[in-house]
Amino acid sequence: MTTSTKSTTIRFDKSVLNLIHKQAALDGESPTEYMRDAVLEKLADGLDYQDAVRNMQASHGETVSRDDVKKQLGL
């Protein structure tokens, strides 16, 4: 299966870009990998939040305690 990719341009002040390069190096990543991971993490967080909102709406605000969840799971 072939994956199609596209590129985009992000502009940063030199000082911010320098920090990105330094942090990427500390993490053992290229600056591109570092920025890609950051964007994907933010996207995943947003999708998780949307899921949580839908779940709360579907439950009409009803919650279950942590202890009840553990009992239901046999923990």
C-alpha positions as CSV (number, residue, x, y, z in Angstrom):
1,M,0.0,0.0,0.0
2,T,1.4,3.4,-1.0
3,T,0.9,6.3,1.4
4,S,0.6,9.8,-0.1
5,T,2.2,12.6,1.9
6,K,2.1,16.3,1.5
7,S,4.3,19.0,3.0
8,T,3.5,22.3,4.6
9,T,5.5,25.3,5.8
10,I,5.6,26.5,9.4
11,R,7.3,29.7,10.2
12,F,8.9,30.3,13.6
13,D,11.0,33.1,15.1
14,K,14.7,32.1,15.0
15,S,14.8,31.8,18.8
16,V,11.8,29.4,18.8
17,L,13.3,27.4,15.9
18,N,16.6,27.2,17.8
19,L,14.8,25.8,20.9
20,I,13.0,23.2,18.7
21,H,16.3,22.1,17.2
22,K,17.9,21.8,20.6
23,Q,15.0,19.9,22.1
24,A,14.8,17.5,19.1
25,A,18.5,16.8,19.5
26,L,18.1,16.0,23.2
27,D,15.2,13.7,22.3
28,G,17.2,12.0,19.6
29,E,14.9,13.2,16.8
30,S,15.2,15.4,13.8
31,P,13.5,18.7,14.0
32,T,10.9,17.5,11.5
33,E,10.2,14.3,13.5
34,Y,9.9,16.5,16.7
35,M,7.4,18.9,15.1
36,R,5.4,16.1,13.4
37,D,5.1,14.3,16.7
38,A,4.0,17.4,18.5
39,V,1.2,18.1,15.9
40,L,0.1,14.5,16.0
41,E,-0.1,14.5,19.8
42,K,-2.1,17.7,19.8
43,L,-4.5,16.2,17.2
44,A,-4.9,13.0,19.3
45,D,-5.6,15.1,22.4
46,G,-8.3,17.0,20.5
47,L,-9.9,13.8,19.2
48,D,-9.8,12.3,22.7
49,Y,-11.5,15.4,24.0
50,Q,-14.3,15.2,21.4
51,D,-14.8,11.6,22.3
52,A,-15.1,12.5,26.0
53,V,-17.7,15.2,25.2
54,R,-19.7,12.8,23.1
55,N,-19.6,10.2,25.9
56,M,-20.7,12.7,28.5
57,Q,-23.5,13.8,26.3
58,A,-24.6,10.2,25.7
59,S,-24.5,9.4,29.4
60,H,-26.5,12.6,30.2
61,G,-23.9,13.5,32.8
62,E,-24.2,10.3,34.7
63,T,-20.9,9.2,36.1
64,V,-19.5,6.0,37.6
65,S,-17.1,6.0,40.5
66,R,-13.6,4.6,40.2
67,D,-14.4,1.9,42.8
68,D,-17.5,0.8,40.8
69,V,-15.5,0.5,37.6
70,K,-12.9,-1.6,39.5
71,K,-15.7,-3.9,40.8
72,Q,-17.2,-4.2,37.3
73,L,-13.8,-5.2,36.0
74,G,-13.1,-7.6,38.9
75,L,-10.1,-5.7,40.2
